[in-house]
Amino acid sequence: MRRRHFIKYAGMSLLGISLAPYSKILQAQTSPEAVWVENGEPEQLLLAALNAFGGLNTFISRGDVVVIKPNIAWDRAPELAATTNPDLVAALVKQCLDAGAKEVKLFDRTCNSARRCYRSSQIEAKAKDAGADVELVRDFRFRDLRIAEGEEIKEWPVYPDYLEADKTINVPIAKVHSMSQVTLGLKNLMGVMGGERGSLHNHFATKLIDIDRELLPTLTIIDAYRVLEHNGPVGGNVNDVRQARTLIMSACVATADRLALDLFGIPVVQVGHIKEAYARGINKFDFDNLNLKKITLS
Amino acid sequence: MAKTRRVFQILFLCFFIFLFIRARYPYEVGLGSDLFLRFSPLIPLFDLVSNLQISAILWPALIILALTPFIGRFFCGWICPLGTTLDITSKVVKSPDNRKSVDVSKWRPVKFGLLLGLIVLGIFSVPIWGIFDPLSIMNRALTVVFYPLSTLLAENTFRGLSSISFLEGPVFAAYDWFKMVLMPEEQAHLQQVAWIALFFGGILSLELVTRRFWCRNLCPAGALLGFLSQFRFYERLVGDACPQCGKCQRECKMDAIPQDDARETSKVECIECFNCGETCPPKIQAITYRWRWKPYRSVVDFHRRGFLNATVGGFAAIGLVSIGIDNRKDTSVLIRPPGSMPENEFLDRCIRCMECVRICGSNGRCLQPGNVQGDIQHLWTPVAVMRAGYCEYNCNLCGAVCPTEAILPLTLEDKKQTPMGLAYFSKDLCIPYARNEDCIVCEEHCPTVEKAIQFDEKEYVAPDGTTRIVKYPYVVRDRCIGCGICEFKCPLPGDPGIFVTSENEERLEQLPAVS
């Protein structure tokens, strides 16, 4: 190696090292860890958030089988904000198919009679129109999932379609919850769990995170277009609903959930299961140094 | 004619099953599923006997009753789905013809006796006739026995096939289609299966003795129609060419042609199946059917002795029902569907057809065929069993399909405000009270606009000195509608920590005025 070359390479590498932090910032600027969009209609909110991430192809590859898990738990109309906004779900289905997904499956294990919930929430009709496979959950198909690191739950039945999917998108609606304070992404995952879910309710935080850690979704989209502020999770009174016209998106479900607490003004210390999620380290990002992008649509 | 009759029988049976299958969520427009059930000729009779009125919604049965004096028991021979099922059964088990079978003609008066006994009971408001109504029998057997059985069969077949890997996709597609068209999302499992199956199986197995044993000897609807058709104008005439070969007597389903004279016909028994015309040898063709304006009369095979026996039997039955145990514990779990009439009128009107149980099976699945509680009046009436299911808040379908409006067809808004019971906590079981740990599953599911289950947050000091905040639930009495979702969803394995009683139930005399 000649001296000239040595100086050249050394200089370049020095420059590179000194620029490295900038590149991280640069990269961070192009791809945030979480996005908060407000003041728009469901589809606009979704598109704006996806744009901030550089499109859904950041998360989904061509030929993927995608499972979308909205909240369809209750026999309620969309206006009552007990179930995920059907227009948001339909727009998401369309985006997935446009991004080249081979198949988009959509289901939820409901609390009321399944067919009623699928219908009243309008999710079945609109998602089907958009091209999704909307299926009722078949109880006999749940498979026991071994949870080696579970503290209280060592095994729990989970819907196989969720486990076998290439990518999973968790689409909860933001609601308060009498038992768990809020129901967001982490709690929404209960919809792929079988068994006697009521028995998860005591020692809830530990049990939920035990199972959730095996089920972390590719992407979490919190629908806060309508927010249920009282009498959650079932609601039933339009006066309990606030039009927040917001959407929160992150590849980390714990991050999305913790952000969404701002909607209700509930501090994280009061929410056992989100606290537990961080304590047990299932978060992908450091919340204190979160690269959050806030967008306000006009 | 016999061929036409067979086609009609099959069509009516299919129509009956079609309406039965249609009785499910989502239940939308078109024919009401209760239409066929309202053809039962017994309903107007007992409406008159028990309530001194004949409700206009019973028009289908009134048509049958109005036509019967002119054309006879065509309902039995052409329309009744139970009759058709019996005909099919007799083909399968190869029932003996009238010459080979034992002579059961002495049993014939039993059906009149049964009808009379039931009328006596009806007058004294002990309405149990629905147990014997042919359409009810049929619908009950479909709801409680055949439908769950075929679901079980179909589901297991599909599950078995789907385990073959390359078949999984198409099999599940077929399964979904099947589920959409035929079966509700989860099969309701019903109590009283064994007894209802035995009752129906008993009627079918009597075909081993003779054809249409039930219709000849036991059916109270047949008795009523037979009584009305003793003068009917449409007659079977046998010409002089008849050599008395005995073929028609042998083949007659109802044994309506006396064994000693093929020229006679009992109009009371004949169900106009036209088998006799079909069996008459082609060279002879002695049998014709025609209208005559001066008809002869057939004697009803029921005499003073039978009349007295049945009346006395009816009174004895009233006595037996009246001395049944009066146990408040039974009445507290006798939870009726929302919109039911006051108990006595409800029992008068309910025909035990299980149509409400059937449609509930595609919703919250709380309705069950009732047990004998204290006395036989409650047998096979709809009862909500909340540990088996619950009443869906947004559902009012049981009232929509009740053929006699024993359950009034409430609007959804009215239904949501009509309590069927009241929930109580059982604090020695309920998890927050018994273990001082959070649970609140009941509160989470409570569907009323202002939640009927609320909770207090209290600090609990554990034996080891640590403290925690626990949510202790309670019921707000005037908000609770007794829907029972709390009892159903309670995560305790056996007895629930919260249960519904019939206290606070609201029974309605008539539909609430439109507000």
HADDOCK unambig.tbl for C-alpha pairs under 7 A between the chains (distance, minus, plus):
assign (segid A and resid 113 and name CA) (segid B and resid 363 and name CA) 5.74 0.50 0.50
assign (segid A and resid 113 and name CA) (segid B and resid 364 and name CA) 6.25 0.50 0.50
assign (segid A and resid 178 and name CA) (segid B and resid 444 and name CA) 6.59 0.50 0.50
assign (segid A and resid 179 and name CA) (segid B and resid 440 and name CA) 6.19 0.50 0.50
assign (segid A and resid 198 and name CA) (segid B and resid 441 and name CA) 6.23 0.50 0.50
assign (segid A and resid 198 and name CA) (segid B and resid 491 and name CA) 5.03 0.50 0.50
assign (segid A and resid 199 and name CA) (segid B and resid 491 and name CA) 5.53 0.50 0.50
assign (segid A and resid 201 and name CA) (segid B and resid 438 and name CA) 6.95 0.50 0.50
assign (segid A and resid 201 and name CA) (segid B and resid 439 and name CA) 5.09 0.50 0.50
assign (segid A and resid 202 and name CA) (segid B and resid 437 and name CA) 6.24 0.50 0.50
assign (segid A and resid 202 and name CA) (segid B and resid 438 and name CA) 5.34 0.50 0.50
assign (segid A and resid 202 and name CA) (segid B and resid 439 and name CA) 5.36 0.50 0.50
assign (segid A and resid 233 and name CA) (segid B and resid 444 and name CA) 6.29 0.50 0.50
assign (segid A and resid 234 and name CA) (segid B and resid 444 and name CA) 6.56 0.50 0.50
assign (segid A and resid 234 and name CA) (segid B and resid 445 and name CA) 6.37 0.50 0.50
assign (segid A and resid 234 and name CA) (segid B and resid 447 and name CA) 6.66 0.50 0.50
assign (segid A and resid 236 and name CA) (segid B and resid 447 and name CA) 6.83 0.50 0.50
assign (segid A and resid 236 and name CA) (segid B and resid 448 and name CA) 6.92 0.50 0.50
assign (segid A and resid 236 and name CA) (segid B and resid 449 and name CA) 5.15 0.50 0.50
assign (segid A and resid 237 and name CA) (segid B and resid 449 and name CA) 5.32 0.50 0.50
